[in-house]
Amino acid sequence: MTNHAPNEPTEPNMPGYGPTRPHDPHSIPTQIPPEGRPQFVQQAPQQYPGNPPARPSRVSAARNWRRQNGKQRKGCLNPNCLLGCFGVVGVFAITSVIGLFFVYSAYSSRVEDRIGDLERELNNLDDPTNPTNFETTYIYDRDGNQIYEVFGQGRRKRIGLDEIPDYMIWATVSVEDDTFYDNIGVDIPSIMRSMRDYLREGQVVSGASTISQQLVRNVVFDPEYRQEQTISRKMDEAMLAIVLNRKLSKDEIMELYLNQIYYGNLAYGVEAASQVYFGKSAKELNLNEAALLAALPQSPSLLDPLNPDPLVQQRVMERQQLVLDLMVQEGYITQQEADDAKQQTLVFASPDIPLDTAPHFVIYAQDELETLLTDLGYSPDLINNGGLRVYTTLNQQFQQIAQDSVTRRVAEVRDAHDLTNSAVVVIHPPSGEIMAMVGSVDYNDDSIDGRVNVAISLRQPGSTMKAFTYAAAMEQGWTAGTIIWDAPVQFGIPGQATYVPANYDGRFHGPQRVRDTLANSYNIPAVMTLEKVGVDYLLQFMHRFGVESLSQDASQYGLSLTLGGGDITLMELTNGYATFARGGKYVKPTTIRCVLDKKGNILYEYEEGCPSGTETGNSIHNGPNPQPVLDERIAFIISDILSDNNARSPAFGSNSPLNTGNLLTSVKTGTTNDYKDNWTVGYTHDLAVGVWSGNSDSRPMRNISGIQGAAPIWNDTMLGIYAAYSFPPSTLPVPGGVSQQRICDVRQMRDPAFDCPAYRTEWYIDGAPYLPDGNGGLVPYPQNVITPVPRSEFGPQLIEIEPGIVRVWVRPLSPDQQNILMAQHPDAPALPKYCMIPVEILGQVPDAVEQAFIMPPGNTSAARGAQTYAASSGHPILPMYACIPETLVASAPVNSGGPWTATGYITSPAPGEVLSGNIPIYGVAFTPPGINFVYYKIDVIGGPFTAWTTLGSTHPEQYTTPSYLETFMAEALPPGEYQLRLVVYGDQEYISPSVPFILTTPGG
């Protein structure tokens, strides 16, 4: 791999499309001094332990420049004293100091230890575990643009000497060590002065530290020893500075110094200082800025440019001007350049780390990074101090599109509907990469709790849960063509108030197919579907989709779970819908594409997301690793329903914000009953966008639904991103194993129905659905072969036209006959229009007619509600009662042509269903008047039941309408094929046709 600067311009890259690694990096132009200044040339640097990269040498040029311009030292103790006056004393003193030094070196046991310390520290300069070697971690978007930096002890970014302008080097040398390029690591005259003062005062009162000594002090000495003002510490410092100069070149020492020295405000090194004080890279510093930075290391706490105190500001500017004067004195700049620099205004940056770009995304990515590093065996402290380069999945263009829409759309409805906040998540389904995350309208707006990331906050998802409910039902044998009655229903829950679901529009819609109930987001059919699926099954189903916020304890929820009666996050919801987009495969969402250490080694890479870096034996490479959690055929059918604009038009209109024109999208809205939450989540193969709108404090909005509060933002974001980036055309490929069938449009059936008045086509799964095998895969359950049930000799005979629609012989009832039945069944929900003719007397009823009817729901309350609705709407629903002698008067001789003994049949479960858990059984069981009824019972065979076995006990009650009969306690039984039958005992035994079904474990 090739290395390049983090901010190097590259073509925006997307997972799966186009190149992910740039070619040759752009070179950084070096600063060329004006004519007459020292021209620094490249020379091979000395090598030191660790083999640092080659650096340009500036020694010869600087030394020659000073000599040519007569800028040798003018004095040693005081600029006004004459060297000749103290020549003899000076020679003697120098000789004495050098002699003392070598005596110290020869006899002190600390010398060898200190030199060892120095060598270790030089070798460990790149060791991230060394607390003194901390560096700032930088976070970038997917295209290499820096979006944040993270630091612990302080901010630091190591750079090469070629990235530091000459002004900065000249200023540092002038103010800190004007003999730097000539001395051996110590400045002998300065040491003489320091010793003179020490002997005079009895303590160290004046400094004599060169750049090399300062570097030794900061790199080798611990903080306590560093603060000592003793002659022994000064001798250690001088000795190691000389050793340092023998091991490293001047350029290497200067580079280390400028990367180590503290400049105040937690800025270590010139690059960090440049960013902290001026918001720019060190290579962009001009003369007056460089002079200011060079002025700070001597006393960073007292010389704080960001301190508004006028006295502090005065000290800072005086110190900066002193540096400029020294640069003139040393011959690095002219007096005119210094005067011009003093007149220039310094513009300081904010000392705070800006969190302007995708703040919630950045914080989320930091949390994921910490978890990732921990899982890889690294310390999380590496984030704060390790100098990492972290490339995230963020696409700033996508982020801005979503942010702009959130800001604009919330402003449009804020006053009218009291909607103040919104959040958006954008995921690339194939890779699971989070490409944008808007956590609130404004991160800095405390009035809306803007710092709270609503994208990962628990909220009730409303009707967006319905897609999962219907997908779970399809696993259990339902289809997109299954008929559900949208009619009044109530559910009695022990210990709770009766639950009466209602539709958002306050109306009922009669018989509907699953396609229509999901597309139009009708509530009542969704609740009835969950009753069939089971709350426990849906919870385990959601867990497969990565939704971990919902408890697996079904007792915490009711049937309202399918309407959003449980808290989840927008992130979980969006990735759940992205699982549909992937054809039923789950991929864990991520924000991290690449992690490089400060040497450029690859620690972690996702989907070849590192634009540069060096492969090592410890490099970890990862990818989406999609796990199948749903039959791809079911995922396709759900996606097809959610993309059907015609199917949803009755509820949402044909030109709603869910309609994306030529862009094929699958989308679902959601609204909580109290208007606390609005949702819209939709996707293509390449993009999943989830939107939440509401108020962070959960107060209700005013009369606004997901189609108004969230869908416009979803539409803006989806279409905006597709306009900004050339994704492949959106398609919905048809998987193998599905086919289209012609079915009746039950919405148009009216009584009397002798045939279907209109047809439509629907997608069906060929064969049995695939279910989870418990090991991360899917396996087909054995195709359930239903043996044709022979016609019974007794009772009405239902002939299935298609699932949910039957033909049966009936007799229209006169008003008197209707009253007879109503008298026998005072709790009947509606006036009966027909009675069903038992097959044994069919030939004796001359006015019998065979008609088509829609089957009622198996739930007793739902069946009553459907009968009531059908009576007013004219939809043909299967009659509730079989004919009795009184309803046959004047039509046929009673009790002629054979006995009429009993009627009984199971209405739910239906033949061939896939079920789990405890299964309620509904049906009809009665005998006509005059015929003795003793009891009914339910028998089961299959699994551990090798012969027909009675469930529970016998029951003396009669039911002439579909009612609850018994519960099959099957949650602990092994999966497999089972059959149920109804047996009625009276004057004779009557056995209903058996109902075969498949038992599976909850959630797969």
N, C-alpha and C positions, 0 to 999 in steps of 0.2 A: 504494500500500500504506500501511497505517497502522502506526505504531510502537507497541510496547508493551513493558513490562518483561519481561526474560527469564523471571522467575519468576511471571509473571501466570498465575493459574489458568485453564486452558482445559479443554474436554472432551477426554478422550484421543482422539487421532486415529490412524487406521490408513490405510495406503496403499490408495487405491481405495474407501474407505468414509467417508462423512460429510465435513464441512468440514475443511479443513486450515489455514485462517486464521481467527483469532478476530475478533470485531467490535471496537467501540470499547474502548480500553484502560481499565483501572481507574485512576482518579486517585489520586495519593498524598496523603493528608491532611497538611496542614501543621501544625506544632506551634503551638498557640495558647498564648501565655504567660498566666500568671495575671493577674488584674486588678491594675493598678498597674505592670506591666512595660511596656516599650516595645512598642507595637503597630506592627509593620512593615507598611508599605503598599507596593503596587506602583507603580513609576514607570518611565518609559521610560529604559532605560540608554543610555549613550553608545555609539556604534558605533566599532569599531576594525577594522583590516584583518582580513579573514576573516569579518566579520559574524557574531559569536557569537550564540547564541540569547538572547532577552530573559531577564533575571534580576530577581528582586524586589529592590528597593532597601531597604537597612536603615540608610542614612546619617542621614537626618533624625531618625528615631525614636531612634537611639542617641545622637545629639548632644543632642537635647531632653531625653532621659531623664537624662543626666548633668547638664545644666544645672539641671533641675528639682530634682534631688536634691543639688545643691551639690557635685558630684563633679568640679570643675575641678582642674587640677594644683595641688598644694600647694607645690611647689618645683621648682627646676630642677637644682641641683647636689646638694643634700642636703635631705631632708624637714625637717630641723631648722634649716636656715639661713633667714634672712629675705631676701626678694627685694630689699627697699629698701636693704640693706647694700651690695649690689653693683649698684645701678641704673645708675649712670653707666658703670661698667666693662662691664656687660652690654650696654648700648646700643652702646657703642663696639665691643665684640667682635662683636656681631651684624652691625653695619654693615661691619666689616672682613671677616668671613667671606663675607657676600653680595657684597661688592666683589671679593674674591679669586675667588669662584666665577665671576662674570661676566667677569672678566679672563681666567680660565682658558678659559671658553667661547668668548670672542672670539678668542683667539690660539692655542689648542691645535689642532693638526691632527687630533688624535684624536677631537675632539668629534663631528664629522660622521660619522666612521667608527663610533663607538660607538652613535650614534643609529640609524645604518643597521643595525647589528647587532641592536639592540633591535627595530626594526621587522620585520626578517627573522625573528627568533625568534618574535615575536607572530604573524606570518603563517604560520609553520611549526609552530605548536603541534599541528596535526592531521596533520602529515606523518609517516606511519609509518616512512619511511626515516631520519628524524632520530633518532639513537641516544638523545637525551635525552628523546624523547617516547614512550618505551616504555609499553605498557599490558599488563595481564594478559589472556590469552585465556581465555574461559570456554566450557566445553563443557556442553551441555544434552542431556537426553533428547528424545524426539520431542514431548513435551508441554510443553517449555519449563522443566523443572525442572533446576537446575544440578547436575551430577554431578562436575565437576572444574574446576580452573583450571590454566593453564600459564603459566609466566613464565621469563624469562631473567635480566636484570639485577636485576629486583626485581618486586614485586607492585604493580600500580596499576590502579585503575579510576576514570576520571573521572566525576564526578557534578555535578549542578547545585547551586547554592547553596540552592535550595528543598528539596533532599534532605538538607541538613546542619542539625541541630538548633541552635536559638539558643544552647543551653548551650555547644556547641563553639565557636561564633563568639565569644561573650562571654569564654570562658576564654582563647582565643587572643589576643584583643585585650588582655586584662588582663595577661597575662604577657609578651607579645612587643612590644606597641606601644600603650600606653594612650592615645596621641593619634592613633591611626590615622584616626579619622573627622574629625579637625580639621587634621592636618598636610598639607603640600604634597608629601609624599613623603619628607621628612627632618624630623628633630626638632632644631631649631636649638639649644635649650639642651643637648641631649645631645651635639651636635657640639662645642659650646663646651667641655664637660667633657672630651671626648675629645681636643680640641686642647690643652687645658691639660695633660693627662697626657702627651701626646706631647712637648710642649715640655719638660716636667719630666724625663721618663725617656729621651727620644731614640728612642722606638719606640711603636707602638700598644699600649697596655696596657688600654684599656677600650673596650667596644663602644658604639655609638650607632645601631645599625641598626634602622630601622623595618621593618615588614612589607614595604613596597614595596622597600626596599633588599635585604632577604633574597631577595625574588622575583627582582630583577634579578641578584643574585649567582648564583642557581641556574639562571636561564634563559639569561643572556647570556654569563657568564664561563666559560672553560674551566677544568677542575679545577685546573691549575697556578696560573693567575692568581687563582682563587678563594681559594687558600690563602695568597697573599701578604699580609703585614701591613705595607703601605706607605701613605703618605699619598696617593700618586697613585691607588692602587686605590680608596681610600676616596672620593676626589674623583670618580672615574669612577662609582662606585656611587651617590653622592649625586646627581650630575647626571642619570643615567639614571632614578633614582627619581622625580625631579621631572618628567622627560619622560613617564614612565609614567603619572603621575597626571594629566597633561594629556590623554593619549590614552584612558585607561580610567576608568570609574567606580570608586568604592570597592568596590562589590559585585563588579564584575568582577575587581578586584585580589584581593579576599578569596577569590573562587572559585578563581582561578588558584593562589594561595598554598596553599590547603588541598588542592589536587589535586597540587601539586608537592613539598611539603616532605617530608623524610625523617623517619620516626618509628622507625627501627631495625628489626632483624630482616627486612630486605629489603622493608619496607612503605613505599611512597611514596604520599603522599596519605592523607586521612583515611578514605576508604572501605576501602582496603587495610589500614590500621592497625586499624580497627575489626574487620575480619574476622580479622586475625592475632592480635590480643590477646583479643578477646571473642567471636569466632565469630558476629558479627551485622553487619547493615548499619549504616552510620553514622547513618541516620535513626532507629535504635532506641537510640542511646546515651542513657544517663541522666546526671545531673549529675556523679556521682563518676567515671564512666568518661570523660566528656568532659574533666574536669579532669586526669585522669591522662594522656590523650593529649596535651593541650596542654602538659604539663610536659616531654615527651620531646625535641622538636626541638633544644633548646639543646645537649644532649649525649646523643644516642641510644646511644652505646656505653657510657657510664658509667651511664646511667639505663635499664637493661634490666629491665622488669618480669618477664621470664621467667627471669632469672638467679637461681638458688636461693641465692646467697651472701647471708647475712643483712645484711652491710654494704651491699650493693647494694640490697637490698630496703628498708633503712632510708632510703637516699638517695632512692629513688623515692617513698616515701610522704611524706617531708618535702617533696619538690618538689611533689607533688600537693596537699598541704595549703597550701603557699605559694600555689599557683594559686587555691585556694578562698578564701584570705584576700584575695588581690588582687581577686577578683571581688566580694567584699563591699565592699572599699575603693572600688572603682570604681562601686559602686551597682547591679551587675547581679543580685545575689542578696542575701538577708537573712543575718544571722549565724546564724539558726536553720537555714536551709537548708544553710549551709556545715557547721554542726555535725552535722546529720543525715547529710550526705553523707560526712563523715569517719568516721562510725560504721558505714557500710555496708560489707559485705565485697565485695571485688572477686573475681570468678570468671573466671580466665583460660582461654582455649582452648589447645589444643595448637598449637604453632607449625608443625607439619607439615601439608602439604596432605593432607586425608583422601582415601584411595582405598578408600572403603567400598562404593560403589555400582558393581557390575559392573566390578571392577578390570581384568580381562583384556580386557573389551570396550573400556574407555577407552584402554588402551595400544594395542590393535589399531587403534582409530579414529584415534589420534594418528599412527600410522605411515601410515595411508591418507591422512590429511589432508596430511601432508608430501609424499607422492607427488603428490597432487592439485594442491597449490599449485605444485609444481615443474613439472608438466605444463601448468599455466595460465600459466607465465611469472613466477610470484612467487618470492621468496626464501623458503626454509623457515624463515628466522629470523623471518618474519612471525608464525609460530605463537607463539614465545616472547615477542615484544615488540610485536606489532601490535594488541593489543586486539580480537582477532576474537571474534565470537559464532558458535559452531559448534553447530548443531542436528544431533543424530545420529538414527539410526533406532531407538535403544533404547526398548523398552517396559518400564518398570520393573516393572509387574505381571507380565508374562511372565517377566522375569528372576527375580523372587522365586519364582514357581511352580517354575521349573526348579531354582533354588538350594535351595529347601526339599526337593524330592524327592531331589536328589543327597545332601544332608546326611542325610536320614532313611534312604534305601535303602542307602547305603554303610555306615551304622552297623549296619544289620540283618544284613549278611553279612560284616562286617569280620573278626570273630574266627573264624567257621566256615570261611571261604574265603580268608583273607588277601587281601582286596580292600580297598584303602585310598583309591582315588581315582576320580574320574569327571569327565566333561566333557559339555556340552550345547551344541548350536548350533540356533537357531531362525531360519528364513528364511521370508520372505513370497515365495512363488514368482513371482507376477506381476511384482513390482517388483525382486526380488533383494535387498530390504532385510533386513539382519541385525537381528532384533528382540530377540534375547537371546543371550548367550554366557557360559556358565559354564566357565571354564578349568581349575578344580580345585575340590575340596571346600572348601578354605579357603586363600585367597591368602596368609595370614600363617603357615601351618603349614609350617615348614621340614622337618619330619620326612617329609613327602610331596612335597617340592619344590613347594610350593603356588604359588610365583610363576611356575613354568613353565606356560605356556598350552598344555595338551594339545590344545585344539581346533585349534591350528595346528602341532602337533608331528607328526613322521612316525611312523606306526605301521602295522602290517600289518592290512588291513581284513577279513581272514577271508572268509567266504562272501558278504559284501555285494557282492563283485566279480561274483558269478554273474549278477546281473540284467543287467550290461553285456555279459557273455559271450554270453548267450542273445539279447540284442537285436542284437548284431553278427552272430550266426548267422542271425537272421531277415532281416537285410540281404542275406545270401548265399543266401536261398531257403528256409531252414528255416521251420517254422511252430510254433505252440503245440501242434500235433498230431503233430509229428515223433516217431517212436519211437526211444528210446535204451535199450539193454540195460544195466541196473545189475547187473553181474556181474564176476567177477574179471578183471583186466586188468593188464598191466605194459608199461612203455615203456622200451625200450633207448635210452639216450642215449650216443653215443660219448664216451669219456673220463670218464663218470660212472657211478655205481652205478645199477642198474636202478630205475626209479621205479614204485612199486606204490601207487597211491592207495587209500584206504580211506574208508568212510563213518563219520560221527560215531558212529552206533549200533553199528558193527562188523558190520553185516549187509548182505546183498545183497537187492535188491527186484525183480529180473527186469525184464521189459519195461515201460517207463514212457513216458508222453507228456512232452513238454517242460513242460507245465503242472505235472505232478506232480513232476518232478525239481527245478524251480525252487521251487515252493511248499514242498516238504519239504526243500529244501537238500541233496539227495544229492550227494556229492562226485564219485563215479566218472562219472556222466553229464556233469557239468560239465567234467571234465578231457577226456573224449572229445569234447565240444563244442568246447573250445578247440583240440584237435588239428585239428579240421576247420576252425575259423575261422582259426587261425594267430596266434601270439604277436605278430607284427609288426602284423597287422590290428587286434588288440585294443588295442595300445598307441596306435595312431593314432586309433582309435575313442575311447578315453578322453581323448585330447588334445582332441578336439572338445568334450568335456563339461567342459572347463576343468581337467582333472587334469594339472598341469604337474610334479608331483613325480616321476612315473614317467619314466624315461629312454626315449627313442625307439629305443635300441639293444636289439633283441630278444635279442641274445646274452647279455644280463645276466639274463635270466629263463628259466624253463622253463614246463612246463604247469601247475605249481602256482600260476602267476600268478592263475588263476581262483579259487583257494582263498585268495587274499590273500598270495601270495608276493612282493609288492612294496610298498614303503612309500608311503603317501599320508597326507593329513591329514583329520581329521573335517570341516573346513570344505569341502574339495574334495569329499568323499564326499557330504555333505549337499546341497550345491548340485548335484552330479551327479544325485542322486535328484530334486531340485527340477526338473531338466530334464525328467524323465519327467512330472512334475506339470504342466509347461507344454506338454505335447504335443510334446515333442522340440525345444523351443526353449531355447537357452542364453542366460542373462542373467548378467552378471558381478555377484557379490554386493557390497554396499556398506554402509558404516555412516554415510555423510555425506548429510544431507538439505539442509543450507543452511549457507552461510558468509557472514556479514556482516562488513564492516570496522567500525572503531570509530565511523564516522559513520553506520552503518546502511545503507550501500550494499550491494547484493547482489553478491558476487563470484561465487558459484556456487549453483545451486539444482537439486535433483533431485526430479522428480515433484511440482512445486509445493510443496516442503517448507518454504519460508520462511514463518513465521507473520507476519512483518513485513519491512520493508526497502524501499529505494528502488532502482528500476530505473535502470541507467546503460548507456551504450554499451558498457561492458566486461563487463556481466553475462553469465555463461554459464549456460545452461539445458540440463539433460541429462535423459535418461529411460532406461528399461530397455534399449531397442534390442534386442529379442529376435532371435537369429540361429538359423534352423532348422539343426539338426545331425542330426536323426533323423526318419524318416518318422513323422508323427503317428499313423499306424495301428499301427506297431510300438510306439510309446510307449503307446498305449491298451491294447494286448494285454498288455504287461509290467505295466502298472498293474492291469489286470483280474486277472491271475494273482496279483499280490502282495496283492490285496484278497480273494482267495478263501479264506475261513476253512475251508470244507469240504475244499478241496484240500490244505491244510497240516495238517489234523487228524491224519492218520496219524503224523506226526512230532512235532507240538507239542500235540496235544489240541485240543478244540473251545473250551475256556475258558482259553486261555493269555493272558498279558499282551498278545499281539498282537491279541486280539479286543477291539475298541472298541465293541461293541454296535451301537446304531443309527447311530453315526458311521462312515461309510464311509471307511476308510483303507487305503492300500497300504503294506506294511511288510516289511522283510527283516532277519533277524538275521545275526550273524557271530561266529565263535569261531576263534581260531588254535589249531593242534593242541597247542601247549604251554601253553595257558591263559594266555597273556600278555595277550591282548586280547579283550574282549567288546564287541560292537557291536549296535545296533539303529537302523535308519534307516527312517523312514516319512513319509507325506505325504498331504495332501488337495490340492485345487486351491489353497487359500489358506494352507496351513501345511506346512512341511517341518521335521521335528525329527530331529536326529541325536544319538546318545548313544554315548559310549565309556566303558568301565569297565576298571579294571586297576590297575597300580602304575606310578608315574612312572619308577622305576628298572628297569622291564621284567622284574622277577622274576616267575616264574609264580605264578598264583593256584592255589588248591586246588580242582580238580574243579568248576568253575563255567562255564557256557556263557552265550552272549548272551541266551538266553531267561530266565536267572535274574539275571545281573549287570547287564544294560543295559535289557532290555525293560520291567521295572517302572518305571524312571525315564522311559522313553519314553511309556509308558501314562499315568503321572501327569501328565507335561508336556502331552501332546496333549489329554487330556480336561480337564485343569485350565484350559488356555488357552481351549478352546471353551466351558467353563462361565463363564469370566470375560468373554469378549468375544463379541458376537453376529455371528459370521461367517455368511455365507450357508450354507444347507444343503449338505453335502458330496455331490457327485454325480460320476459318471464318464460324461460325455456320449460317445455313440458317434459317431465321425467317419464321414464318408462314405468309401466304398471298402472297407468290411469287411462281412462277412456270417457268419452261423453255419451250420455244416454238421454233419450227424450223422456221428459216427465211432464205431468199435468201441472198447469199453473193453478194451484188450489185457490188462489185469491179470487179467481174468476168463476169458480164453481158456485152454482145456485140451485136451490131445491125447486122442483124435482130434477135430479141429475141422472141421466141415463148413459151419459158418456162425458168425457172431458171436453169442455168448450174451447180450450186453448192449451198449447204445449210450449215448452221451452226446453233447452238443453242444460245439462249439469254434468260436472266432472265427478266421476266415481273412481274409487280405488278398485283395482282388479284383485280380487282375493282378499285375504285377511291383512289387517295392518301389521306393521312391524313394531315391536315393543322392546324396551330396554332389556338387556340380558343380565343386568347387574354388574357387568364387567366393563362398562364404557362402550358397549356396542349395541346393535339392534339385531333381533332375530325374528323371523316370521313365525307367528303362531300357526299350528297346523290348520289348514283350511277346514272350516266347520262344514261338514257335509250333512245337510238336514234331510233326513229321510221323510219323504212325503207322508203326511199324516192322513190315514184313511178317513173318509167322511164318517161322522158319527151317525148312528141311526136315530138320534134324538136331538131335539133342539134346533134353533136357527143355525144355518150354515153360512159362514162368512167366507167368501171367495176373494182372495187378494188380487186386485188389479195391478197395483204397484205398492211398495211399502207405504203404509199409512192410508191407503184408499182401498175399500172393499166393495163387493157387490153382495146384496142379501135380498131375500124375498120379504116383502113387507105388505101390510094392508093399511091403506089410509083409514084413519079413524073419523067417525062422525062425532059431532059435538057431544052426544050422549055417551059414546064410548070413551071419549077423552075424559069426561067427567067421572066415569067409572074408575079409570086408572088413577085419576087425581085423588079420588076418594080413598083408594087403596094405598096411595103414596102421597100423603099430604105434604111431605117435605120435598117433593119433586121441584127442581129448579125452574121448570118451564112446562107449559101445556104440551103433552105428547102429541105429535102429529101422526106418527105411525106406530104400529107394533110389529115386531119381527115374527115371522111365521115359522113354527117348528117344522122341521123337514118331514116328520112323520104324518102331518096332516096337510102338507102343502097341496096335494091333489084335491083336497076337499074345499079349497078356498078359491072360488072362481074369479074374485076380483084381486087376487094376489098380483103383485108387480115386482119385478126385479130392478132395483135402483142402485146407484153408486152413492157411497157415503164416505165422509172423512172420519177416520177413527178419532175418538175423544182421547184426552190425556189419561194416563194410568192413575195419576193422583186424584183421589176422590174430590177434593175441593176444586182442583183445576178442571175436572170433568164437569162438575156442576156449573162452573163459570163458563166453560165452553158451550154447554147446552143453552145457558141463558143468552150468551152472545149470539149463537146461531139462530135462536128463535127470533131475534130482532133483525139480524143481518140477512137471513135467508140462506146462509151457507148450509149445505147438506151434512149433518152430523149423524153418526150412527144412532138409531133409536135406543132409548134407555131400557125399554121393556119388551119382553116377548109377549105374544098374544096370549090371552086367557080366554076361557069359554065365553065370558060376557062380551068380549070384544069381537067374537065371531058370530054372535046372534044375528039371524036373518041372512047369514052368508053361507053357513055350512052346519051340518048336524054335528053337535058336540059329541065327543067320545065315540065317533064312528070311524072306522078305517084303521084302528090300532090305538094303543094306549099312548097317552102323553104323560110322561112321568116327571122328568126333572130337566133343568137347564143349568149348565155350569161351564165356564171357560175362564182362562187367565188372560188378562189384558196387558199386564206388565209383570215381568220383563217380556220383551218381544223375542220371537225365535231368532237365534243366531247372534244375540248381543254378547259383547265382551264386558263382563262385570267384575267388581271387586268389593271386598268388605262385606258388611251385612246388607242383604238385599231385600227390600220390601216387595211384597207380592200383592198385586191388585187383580180383581176379577169379579165375576158374577156367579152366584150360587143360589138357586131357589127352585121350588116346585110350584105348579099352578094350583089354584084353589081346589080343594077337595082331594088333593094328593098329599099323602103323609110325608113330612120333612123331618128327619131325625137330626142330621148334622152334616157338615162338610169337613174335609181335611185336605192338607197339601202333602203330597209325597215327593221324594227326591230319589234319584239314582245317579251314580257316577262317583268318581274318586274313591273314598273309603266305603261308600255305600254300594255294595255289590248287588243288592236287590232293592226294590222299592221300599223306602223307609219313610214313615210319617214324621213330619216336622212338628214340633210342639205338641199340641193336643187337638182334639176334635172341637168343633164350634157349632153351637145350636142355632146361631143367627142365620137369617136369610138376607141376601143382597140382590136386588133386582137391577141395580145400576152398578157400574164399576166402582168397587170399594176396596178398602184395605182388608186383606184376608189373613196374612201371616208374614213373618220375617224369617228369611233363611240366614241364620247366623253362620256366615261363611268366612269370616275374616281370618280364622286360624286354619282353614282347610287348604290342602294342596291345590295348586292350579290344575286346570284340566277341563274336560268336557263333562257337563252335568245336564240332567233333564228334570223338569218339574211337571206335575200333573195335579189336577183338581178332581177330587172324588166326592160325590154327593150321595148320601144314604137316605132313603125314604122307603116307600113300598118296594122299590127296586134300587139296585146300585147303578149309579151313573158315573162314568169315568170320562173326563175331558181328554181331548188330544194333548199329547205331551209337548212341552216347550223346551227345546234344546238351547243351551247357551254355553259360553266359555267363561270360566272363572280364572282371573289373574290376580296378582298381588297388587295392593294399592301403589300407584306411582310407577308401575311397571313390574 
